[in-house]
Amino acid sequence: MIYRLTIDCFHLTAEAEQALQQFRQDRLLGKSRIALRPGGLAAAVEHYRDNASPPLVIVEDDGDEATVLERLGHLAEVCVSGTRVLVIGHVNDIGVYRSLLSRGVSDYFVAPVTAAQLMGAVEALFSDRASAPRGRMVAFFGARGGVGSSTLAHNVAWVMAETTGEEVILLDLDLAFGTAGLAFNLEARQTVGELLGEPDRIDVQLLDRILVKYDERLKLLPSPSELRSWPPIEVEAVDKLFDLIRQLAPLVVVDLPHLWAPWVVHALEQADELVIVAQPDLPNLRDVKALLDGVGQRRGEHAPTHLVLNKQDAYKKTQLSAKDFEETLKVRPVISLPFDPIFGEVSNNGQMLGEAVKNHKLAEAIRQLALLVCRRTPAAAGRRVPAGEMLTAWLKKAKLVK
């Protein structure tokens, strides 16, 4: 079975739509998420102006060679790096085929195409584990202990699964004090501490077997939460865990401990999106600056680092403002969350905030943060504004940022 692909298909003709419907029902794609949309190649270009592209895009176009090449050029401008493209065309010419392959197209089919042809191309691209697509990894790290980084990681992971309709894995790497299992009221079959202690045992089948299922879309790999002497964690072991677990779901949330060790630094650098959580006070400001000056500089422009201020107004006499952080760090906090005991209340019941109080202002703020960091739009939604613009507009309306 080909593991958990996300594929977008843009058809023009009824024949192509029928073939894609049959393709979607193939048993080898039983764990994949496949979306069919009308409009062909031109529609794909417009769609990815506002949405992140998946590992594979299948497009149909009825234009001549020059038109197809021009539209593919526009598609390349809006797709993320690593996206594979299969083209269904209406020009039966070997020159067109060679020209498209030279431009980076994975394969070209002359209409009418069959489901078997499409399946053969997908098998060739993704059956090899080395070429399997990797899920987007979002890491949460607290500037200091007790700022609520784990709570936000848990809630964002749950919201991602609920809102996007995609599978999400929450990985708790705080071996001594992790709370993912407690927060979701789940018992682990085997913990991440045991895996990292014996990295040679880790493979996709083992991970798939020991992941704890919370619901149809969210799975957890909890920490042992035991005060014992764990073997030193090697960077290579963490890297292998990340590589394999990202083959199991399109979205992975990693809750990192407040610890400075080579493997933690490696995780901070490797995450596709890094969320630094801080309380609005002077010690947190100092530590966020140190993180941004160190790890932030090495992450690069294509791996965003987001700052979230949490527990605002918990200590009004000593707190700094979001503007203080922005002026000092030259980084604007994407969100400022007020202190609210409701997090503790719902946590005691083994629930996430969005489960217990869907219409709460904080629940909606976390939803918008989740959409921003996973670069997705809500499932079954039409064309929307980019997630970053949507977050900013909503937060201004809710008065969570200025």
N, C-alpha and C positions, 0 to 999 in steps of 0.2 A: 504494500500500500504506500502511495506517495503521501508523505506526512504534511498535513495541515498547510496547504498552499492557499494563498488569497489571490484570486484571479478576477480581473475585470474584463468583460467582453463587450465590445461596441459593434453592433451589427447594423447593416443597411437594408438587406433584403430578407424576405420571408424564408428563403432557402437557408441562408446563413443562420438565421435565428433558430430554425428547426434543428440544424446540425449542432449548434451550441447547446440547445436544450438536451439533446441526446448525450453530448459530451459531458454535460454537468451531472448526468445520472450514472456515469461510469463508476463501478465499484471501487476502482483504484483511487478515486477522488472523494471517497466517502467521508473523509475528515476535513475536506477542503471547503473553503467559503468562496463561491463563484457567483458573481453578479452579472446579469445581462442588462444592457442598456441600448436603446436605439440611437441612431445618429452617426454611427461610423467613426472614422478617424477624426473628423472635424469636431465631433462631440467630445471625444477623448481629450483633445487639446483644451477645450473649454473646461472640462471637468477637473483636470489636474492643475489648472491655474489656482484653484481654491482647495484642492485635496491632495494628500500625499499618494503617490502611485504605489501599487502593490508590487510583489516580485514579478508578476507576469501580467501583461496586457495583450489582449487579442483584439485586433481592429479590422474592420472591413472598409474598403474604399473603392469607388468605381471610377476614379479619375485616371488620366493618362500618367505616364512615367513622371513627367515634370511636376504634375499636381501632387502625386503621392509623395515624391521626394520633398517637396516644399512643406507639406503638412507634417511629414515625419520630422523634419527639422524643427518645426514649432513644437512637436510633441517632446522631442529631446530636451528642449529648453525648460519644460515644466515638469518633467519626470525626475524623480530622485535617482541618484547614482545606483547602478546595479539592476534597474528594471529591465526585464527581458520583453521583447515585442515580437508577436507573431502577426503577420499581415495576410489578410484574405483580399486578393485583388482581382480585377477583371481584365487584365492585360496578359495575354499568353505569349510571353517573349522571354527567351533565356537571358537576353541582355538586361531586362528589368530585374530578373531574379538575381543576377550577379551584382547589379548595381545596388540593390537593396541590402544584400548580404554584406557588401563592402561598407555600407553605412551603419552597420551594427545590428540590423534586423536579424533575429534568431532564425526565422524561416519565413518562406513566402509560399502561399497556396493560391492557385488559380481557381476562382469560383466556377462551379459549385464545389464546396469543400465537404468532406464527410467527418463525422465524429471520430472515426478510426484514425484519420489522418492527423487530426488535432491531438488525439491521445498519444499517438506515436511521437509527435514532436515534444509533448510535455514530458513523456517518459525519458526521452533522450536528454532533455535539459535538467531534470530534477531527480531522477532515480538514484543517482550517485549522491551519497551523503555529503561528499566534499563540496558539491555544488548546490546543496539544499539552501533555501532562503533562510535568512536569520530574522528573528523577531526583533522589534524595536525595544530597546532596554532603557528604562527610566529609573535612575537611582535617586534615593532620598538620603540626605545626610544632615544631621543636626550640627549647627555651628558650635553649640554647647550641649551638654546633657540636659534632658528634661524640657526641651523646647517644643516637643510634640511632633517630631519628625516621623516616628513610627506610626502614630495615630493618623497622620496625614497620608502616609504611604498605604496603610490598610484601606482607608476610605477612598483614596484615588484608584486603587486597584479594583475595588468593588464597583465603583462608578464606571470605570473603563469597560468592564464586562457587561454591565447593565445597559450602558448607553450606546456602545458601538456594536454590540451583538457578537463580538469576536472573543476568542478564548484568551484568557489572561492568566499568567502565573505570578504569584507573589512569593518571592524568595527572601526569607528572613535570615540574615547573616550575623545577627547578634547572638553568638553562641551561648553566652552566659546569662543575658538578661532579655532575650527576644520575647516578644509578646504576641506574635501573629497567631499562634495556636490558641492562646487564651482569648484574644480578641474575637476570634471567630468560633470559639467553643468547639475546637476540633482536637482529636488525638492523632499524633503522628505515628505512622507505621515505622518509619525510620527518619532520622533527622539529618540535617545538612552537616552537622558536626561529624557524624560517623562517615559520611561520604567524603568529606575533605580530608579526613584522617587516612583514608585508603583510596586515593584518586585513581589507582589502576582499575578499580572495580567499576568506576562510573562509565555508563554508556546510556544510550537513549532508551533502551528497553527497561533498564533498571529505574531510571528517572520516571518514566511513564507509569511504572508499577507502584512506586512509593509516593507519588504526588497525592495529596489529600484533597478530595473533591468537596468544595463548599456548595456549589450549585452546578448547573449545566455548563457554565462558561468560566467560572473562577476556580482555580486550583492553587494549593499552597504547598510549599516545602518549608515547614517550620523549623525553628532552631530548637536545640535540646533544652535550652533555658536551665542549664545545670552548672552549679559552681564547682567545677572540677578542672583538673589540669589537662587541657586539650593539647595534642601535639601541635607544634608550630605549623601554621598554615602557609603553604607555599604559593607563590604567585601562579605557578604553572597549574596547580590544582584548581584554583579559582578560575583561571582562564579556560580550562577544560570544561568546568561546570557551566560557565557562561555560554561557551560555544555550543554545548549540547542542549542546554535548556532553551536556548533561543531557536532551536529546531522544532520545539514542541508547541510553541504558541506564537502568534504574531505580535503579542505584547507581553513584556516581562517587567515587573516592578521589583526593584531590589531595595530592601531596607537595610542600610549599612549601619554598623555600630559607631558610636562616638569614640573612635580609636584611631591612632595614627600608626599604621604599620604598612609595609610595602604592598601587601595584597589589597588593603583598603585604598591606598593611593592609586593602585592599578585599576581598581573598580571605578573610582572617581573619574579617571582619565578615559576609560573605555565606554562608559555609558553614552548612549545616543542623546539623552537628555539628563541633566543633573539639576536636582532641586535642592538648594541649600535652605534649610529652615532655621530661623533665628527669632529670638525675642527682641523687642525694640529697646535695648539698653546698651550701655557703653562696652561691657565685655563682649557681647555678641557682635557689635560693630567691629571691634578689633579683630575678632576671630574670622569674621566673614571677609574682612580685608586681606587677612593672611591667606585664606583659601583662594580668593580670587587672584591674588598676586602669584600664588604658587600653582595650584592645579588648574585654575581658570585659564592661565596663559598657555598651558600645554594642550588644552582641549581643542582649540581651533574654532574657526567661525562656523563650521558646519555641525558642531556639537554644542548646542545652546546650554548656558548655565542660567537658571532662574533663581531669584531670591524671593522667598516667602517670609513675611513677618507674621508671627503667630503670638497669641495671648496678649494682644494689644489691650491696654487699660487695666491689666492685672496689677501693675505697680505704677500708678500714675505719677507719683512724685519723682521717680527715677527714670521714667521711660523717655526714649528719644522718638522723634517723628519719622515717618517715612521719608520726608524731605531731607532730614539729617543724613539718613543712609544714602539717599541719592546724591546729595552734594558731596559727601565724603568719598563714596565708592565709585561715582559716575555710573552707577547701575540702579535702575529704577525697580523697586520691588513690584513683582507682577500682581501681588495681592497682599492685603493686610487683614488678618483675621482677628476679630475681637476675642477676648477671653470669655468662655461660656462653659459653665459646668455641665451643659447638656452632653458634651462628649463623654464625660465620665458616667453619666446616667445611662446612656444607651450602651456603652461598653460593658457595663455590669450585666447587661442582658445578653451579651454575645452578639450584638447587632452593630451595623454601621449606621452612620447618621442618616443617610438617604433611605434606609429601610424603615427606621423608626419615625422620622418626621420629614417626609418628602418635600413639604413646602417651606421648610425652614430656610431662612436667608443664608445660613452657613452651608446647608446642603447644596444649594444652587451654586454658591461660590466654588465649592469643591468640584462640582460637576464641570464648571467652566475651566477650572485649572486642569482637570483630567483631560478634557478635550484639547487643551493647548499642548500639553506635554506628549500626548500620544499621536498628535497630528492627524486626528480623525474628526469626522462629523458624525452626528447621531445616526444610528442605523435607520434605514428606510426613509431617510430624509431626502429632500430634493437639493438643488444647488443652493449653497449657503455661503455666507461671507467667511473668509479665513478664520480659523479658530482663534488666532491672536487678536484680531480685530473684534471678534465676538466677545472674548473675555474682557477686553478693555471697555467696550461699550456697556456691558452688563455691570461691571464693577463700578463704573462711574454712576450708573443709575442707582445701584445699591449703596453708594457712598462708602465703598470699601477701599477705593483709591480716589485721589483727586485728579 
